[in-house]
Amino acid sequence: MIDHIEATIRQSIPDARVRVVDPYNDGQHFEAYVVSDAFEGLPLVRQHQLVLKSLKDEFDANTVHGGAQDLHPGQMGTGPGRPALDL
């Protein structure tokens, strides 16, 4: 399922670096970490909408629950609010 979610996001946002985790190990709740130049200059809400739109047609909202951390490459790194992710 994780591989499928990652591939679906990448198909919609081609330059995206994506990592999806199942924090509860239940196959129902997922967190997606997405880094893309497409997010540059967009408000956080719009970034989330891009990621969720990529998943909407593929997954029933009642079946899969999740959250997203959307970043553009300039937001990566160290320091407060700058997650260091291996994507």
N, C-alpha and C positions, 0 to 999 in steps of 0.2 A: 504494500500500500504506500509506504514512504517513497519508494522509487517512482511510483505512478504519480503521486502528488508533485514531486520534484520535476518530473518530465512535463507534466501539464503546465506548470508555471513557466518553465523554460520555453515551451512552445509558444506561449502568449507573450513572454518578455524575453526575446532571444539572447540578449546580452547578460541575462541574470545569472548571478552566482547564487545557488540555492542550497540550503540545508534544512531538512525537515526532521523533527524529532517527535517521538511519542513519549511524552514525559511521564505518563501514568502506565505505560506499557499495556494499554487496554485496546489498542486498535481503533479507538473512537475519538480520542483527543490528540490533536497535533499542533505543533508550533512550527511555523515556517520563518526562516531567516533568509531574507532576500536582499541582495545588493545589486543595484542596476543604475547605469547612467540615466535611464528613463525617469528616475525619481528626482533628478536634479531640478531644483526650483519649485517642486510641487509641494503643496501642503501635505502634512501627514495623512489626513483623511483621504486625499486623492491617491496617495501611494497605496494605502490599504485597499481602496476601491479597485485599483489596477490588479492587485494580487487576487483579491476575492473574485473579481469578474472572471479571471482566468480559470477559477475553480468552479464557478457557479453551474455551468452547463454539465460539468463532469460529475459533480457530487451533489446529492440531496442534502440540503441544509440541516435536515433532521437526522441525518446519518453520521455526518462528520462534523466535529466541533474543533475549533482551533483559534489560534491567534497568529499574528504576523508582526515581525519586526522588519520594517522596510528602510533601507539605507541607500544613499548614493555613495560611491567610493570615497568621497571626501569626508564622510562621517565615520569611516573605519579608523581604527588605531587604538591608542591608549589614552587614558585620561577620563574624566567624568563624562558620561554620556557617549563615549566613543568605544563601542564594544570591539574587542579584538577577537574576530571570528576566523576560523580556518575554513574559508569557503573556496 
